[in-house]
């Protein structure tokens, strides 16, 4: 730095007016290039080493590059869907950017513990009829804050706590995206099953209609039998068409969660729906306590509260004196061969005397903000316990519903088979047959809905506790990659 200043002083020692402008423009180009790679600026990450696009534990570590752009030209497993959602959903990118912003703010707070050094170079050119006078001045000023009643420490604590909050918020958002991806996957799965069931129901009503039509032609059935069977058959066809549209919408929602256009053609892998899950019987109080320790949104709220408490200390310290150490050196050279150099060192004390009671209101505002954050934290604690309780009860209900729905489907299938057989043999009526077939269709619908509710409740419970991650996803049978 000193070598640069010496060369600069020499170049300005005997300037004429035209050379002054030439040198000025050269400096304008030189200074940015000189400062770009200096200690004042670095393109390296100084505090972002712990910030990752996807936090550790949410993507399979054995994958070489899980976030590579895929073509999705084969049936997708649950892991394929969740990885795509985490890598390409804009929500995960947004919270990653927010975490990086706060990590940079920690660096800003740390900079207060370093001295500041400023080098100012100025030149002037005065030209009259009789004289041509130029002057170059170089001034270096260094300053270091010695004591500020803890303001710097509180500022750093505030920034660190906000970084923890941003990191926890990133984890919470990632788990929410995971939950949305899992639920969208199971919704498509359920809608495929519903469509297949509606196709089977359509065929069943078609068979009844053909039987009624044949008996009508043979003269052993009334026109009402034929019309009622035809109406049920048409209604089943309409239901199938509606379910086809619902499935397409579900695929669009799945694509949206995965961060791809809704029009992209996707297909999910088939999975077994008939398996009966084990009964759930866990200590709900233990689950709630686990959630209070692990829920990332609650951890973020705790960090926000600590940051607001540090803000109170900042407001109090900023209303008190500060002590700084100052050093300066000024060198001046002009075209008349006059040269001067002045150096100074000293302590400065800045004492705020009166600011219109602004510090008082800043302290009150910080204290009120801390009270607000504390109440929000307490409210979130209650919400966490409610989330766990609700998800747990929904899971138990869905678990028992699957067992009941399996029995319901078996009995409805037998009833439908018997009713249709009796009608074909002429000992039954069309009303009983159509009612039995409608009951079978409803039973299949309830079974599919029970399985969907169980899958959603299972992942919702994991998210409400704060353990919805890659390890949990990998345990699901639908997670196997194709």
N, C-alpha and C positions, 0 to 999 in steps of 0.2 A: 504493500500500500504506500509506503513512504517513497519507494522507488518511482511509482507512478506519479506521485505528487511532485517530486523533484523534476521529472521530465516535463510535467505540465507547466511548472513555473518557468522553466527555461524557454519553453515554446512561446510563452506570453511576454517575454522580457522586452522585445523590440517589435511590437505589432504596429502595423499601420491599419487604417480603417478597413480596407478590403480584406486583409489577412485576418482581421478580427472575426468577420462573418464566416470566413472559410473554416477557421478553427472552431467556431461555435457549432457549425453544422457537423464537423467531425466528432466533436464531443457528444453531440446528440445521438450519433450512431454508435459511439464507442461505449458510453456509460451503460446502456441496457445490456450490451453483449458482455461487458465486464462483470456486471452484477448478476447475470443469469445463473451462472454456476458457482456463485460465491457462497459464503457462509450465511448470507441473508435469505437465500432461497435454495430449496432442495426439492427435486422431483421424486425423492425416495419417501417411502412410508416411515414416518418417525414414530407413530403411535397406533398404527392400524394393524399391527401384526396379529392381534387376536380377533380381528373382525373378518369374518368369512361370508361369502355370498350365501352359503347354506351352512348353518352352524353344525358342528360335529355331532354325529349320532343320528342324523335324519336321513342320510343317504348311505346306501350300502358301501362300506369302505373298500370292499373287494372289487368294485367296478372301476375299470381303468378311467373311463370318462363318462360318467352317468349323465352329464348335461350336454352331450353331443346331440345335435339336431337329428332326429330320427324321421323316417318316412312313414311309420305307422302302417305298414303294408301287411301286417300279420295280426292275429288276435292278441289283444293286450292283456297281460296279467295285472293284478292289483299293484304290484311293485312298478311295473311299467307306467301305470297311470300316475302313481304318487311321485315318482322321480320326474316325470314330465311336468307335473304341477309345480313341484318345488323349484325346478330349474327355469321354467318359462312363464310362470304366473307373475304378472306385474306387481302383485302385492309383495312377494318376496324380494323383488328388486327394490321396491320403494323403501322397505324397512332396512335393507342393507345400506342404501344410500343415507338414510337417517342415522344409522349407527356410525357410518364414516364421518358424517358431519359432526357428531358429538365427540368422536375420537379426535378430530382436529381441534375441537374446542378445549379438550384436555391439553393439547400441545400449546394452545394459546395461553391457558392458565399457567403452564409450566414456564413459559417464556418470561413471566414476571419475576422469576428468581434469577434471571441473568441480567448482566449490565447491558445498557443500551449505548451504542457508539454511533455518532453521526459525523460524517465528513462533508463539509460544504465548500465547494470551490466557486468563486465568483470572479468575474472579470468585468472591467469597464473601460471604455474608450471615450475620451473627450478631445474634440478637435475644434480649435478656434482659428482665427486668421494668423495668429503668431505662434501658437503652440500646438503640439500634438501629444497628449498625455494619456497613458494607459496604466492600469493597475490590476494586479492579480492578487486575490486573497484566498488563503486556504485555512479553514478553521475546523478543528477536530474537537468534539465535545463528547465526553463519556460521563455517564451517570449511573449510579447504582443505589437502589432503595435499601436502606439499612434496616429500618423498622417502621412498621405500619399497624401495630396493635393486632396482628393476625389476619389482616385482610387478604394477603396473598394465600395463606394457608387455607382460609375459608373458601376462597375462590377456586383453588385447586380441588378441595373436597367437594364443592358443589359440582364442578365439572366431572369429577370421577363418579359421583353418584348418578349424575345424569347419563353418563356413559353406561353404567350398570343398568339403568332404567331402559336405555335404548337397546342394549343387548338382550335384556329380558323381554322387551316388547318384540324384538325380532323373533325370539323363540316362541312367544305366544302367537304371533302371526303365522309362523311356519306351521305350528300345530293346528291352527284354524284352517290353513290351506290344506293340510293333510286330511283333516276331518271332512272338509268339503269335497276333496278328491275321492276319499273312501266312500262317502255317502252317495256321490254321483255315480261311482262305479256300481255300487249295490242297487241304486235306483235303476240303472240300465239293465242290470241283471234281473231285477224283479219285473221290469216292463217286458223283457224278452220272455220270461216265464208266463206272464199274463197274456201276452200275444199268442204264445203256443197253446195255452189253455183255452183261449177264445177260439182258436182254430179248431181244436178238438171239440169244443162245445158246438161250434157251427156244424161240424160233421155229424154230431149226435142229433141235433135238431133236424138236419137234412134227412137223416135216416128216418126219423119220426114222420117227417113230412111225406117222404116217399111211401112209407107204410100206410099213412092215412089216405094218400092219393090212390094207392093201389086198392085199398079196401073200398074207397068211394066208387072207383070204376067198377069194382066187382059188385057193388050195390049193397055192401054190408056195413057201410059207414055213412053218416050224414054229411051234408056239405059243411056243416059247422065244424066237424072234426078236421076236415081238410083245411078250412080257413084258419082255424086256431093253430094248427101245426105250421101252416105257411107263415102266419104272423110271427110265431116264435122263431122260425128259421130266418126270416128277414131281419128280425131284431138281433139275432146272433151275428148275422153278417154285418149289420151296422156297428155292433160292438167291436167286432174284429177290425173294421176299418178305423174306428176311433182309436183303438189300441195301437194300431200301426202308426198313427200320427203322434200319439203320446210317446212311443218309443223313439221316434225321430227327434222329438223335442228333448228327450232325456239324453240322447247322444250329443245334441247341440250343447246342453248344459255341461256334459262331461268334457267336450272339446274346449269350452270356455274356461273351465277350471284348469285344464292342462295348458292353457296359454296359447291355443291354436284357434284358427277361425272355426266358427260353429258349423260351417259348411264342409269341413274336412271329413272325409269318409273314414270312420273308425269301426272297429269290431273288437269286442271283448271276448276273452276266453270263457268257455262254458265251465260251470262248477256244479257240484252235487248239491241238490236242495233237500234231499230226504234225510240227511243226517240229523239226529236229535242231539242237541248240545247237552253237556252235563249241567246239572242243577247248580245254581249260583248260591253260595252261602258263605259270606264273608262278614267280618266285623265292620259295620258301616262307620263306626266312630274312628276306627283305625284308618279307614280310607279317607275320611274327612281330614284327619290330622296329617296324613301323607300329602293330601292336596294343599294344605296350608303351608307345607314346607317346600313343595315342588312346583306349584302353579306359577308359570313365568309371569303372568299378568299381575299376580299378587306380589311377586318379587319386584316387579317394575314399580308397583305402587309404593312399596317400602322404600325403594331407592329414591323415588320422587319426594317422599316425606323427608328423608335425610338430606336431600339436596336443598329443600326449602328451609330446613333448620340451619344449614350452612349459610343460606342467603341472609338469615337474620344476623349472623355474626359478621357477614360482609357489610350489611347496612350499619351496624353499630361501629365497626372499625373505620368505615369511610368517614365517619363524623369526627374522628380523632386526628391528632397531628401525625405527620409522617416525617421521617429523617432520611436524607439522601446524601450520598457522597458524590461530588461533582469534580471532574477534571476537564481542563480545556487547554488547547494550544492554538494560537493564531499566528500565521505567517503572512506577511504582506510584502509585495515587491512591486515597484513601479518603474516606469521607463526613465525616470530621473536618477536611477541607481540607488534609490532609497529603499532600505530593507529593514523590516522590524519583525520581531518574534516575541510573543507574550505567552506565558504559561500560567495556569492558575489551578489551585486545588483547594477544596473547602467543603464544609458541611452546610446543608441547607435544611431548615425546618419549616414545614408548611403547616400553619395552624388555622383551621377553619373557625372563624369567629361568629359569623351569623349568615345564614342562608335562607331566611324567611321560613324557618322551622321545617325546611325540606327534609333534613335527616330524620326528624321525628316521624314524619309521615311515611318515609321509606321504611323505617323500622316497623311501624304499625302495619304497613302493607305486607311486609315479609312475614310478620307474625300471623296475620290473618290468612295468608297463603298457606302457612304451615298447618293452621287449624283446618283449613279446607282439605288439604292433602291427607291429614289424619282421619277426617271423617270419611273421605273417599276410600281410604284404606280399610277402615272398619266396615264400611258398606260392602266392599268387595269380599271381605272375609265372610260375611253373611251370605253373599251370593255364591261363593265357592262351596260352602256347606250345602246350600240348596241345590246347586248344580250336581254335586256328587249324589245327594239323596235322590233327586229326580231320576238321574241316569241309572242309578242302582235299582230303583223300583221298576223303571221301565224295562230294564234287562231281565229282572225276575219275572215280570208279567209276560214279556215276549217269550221267555224260556218255557213257561207253563203253557202259553198259547200254542206253541209249536206242537207240543205233545197232544193237546186237545184237538188241534186242527188235523193232525194225522188220523186220529180216530174218526173225526167228522168226515174226512174225505173217503176213508174206507167204507164207512156205513152208507154215505151218499152214492158211491159207485155201485154198491150192491143193490141199493134201492132203485137206482136208475136202470140197472140191468134187468132186475125183476119186473119193473113196471113196463119197460119196453117189450120184454118177452111176453108178458100177459096180454099186452095190447095186440101184438102180432097174432097171438093164439085166439084172440076174440073174447077173452074173459076179463079184460081190463078196459078202461076208458082213456081217451086222449088227455083229459084234464089231469088225471093222476100221473100219466107218463110225462107230460110237459112240466108238471110241478116237480117231479123227481129229478128231471134233467136240469131244471133251474136251480134246485137245491145243490146239485153236484157242481154246477158252475160257480155258485156262491161259496161252496166249501173249498174249491180249488183257489178261489180268489183270497179267502181268508188265510189259507195255508201260506200262500206266497207273501201276503202282507205280514204274517207273523214272522216269517224268515227275514224279511226286509227289516222289520222293527227290531229283531234280535241283533242283526248285523249292525244297524245304526246305533242301537243302545250300547252295544259292546264297545265300539270305537268312541262313542260320546262319553262313556264312563272313563275310558283311558284319557281322553282329552280333559275331562273335568278334574281328574287327579293330577294331570300334568305329565303323563308318561306315554303319550302318543308319539312314538318315534319309530325309527327303522326297525329296531329290535322287536317292537310290538307288532308292526306290520308283517315282519317275516314269519311270525308264528301263525298267521292266518293261512288256511289251506289255499285260498284264492291268490296268495301272494307269489306262488311259484311262477317263475318266468317261463315263457314258451320257447 
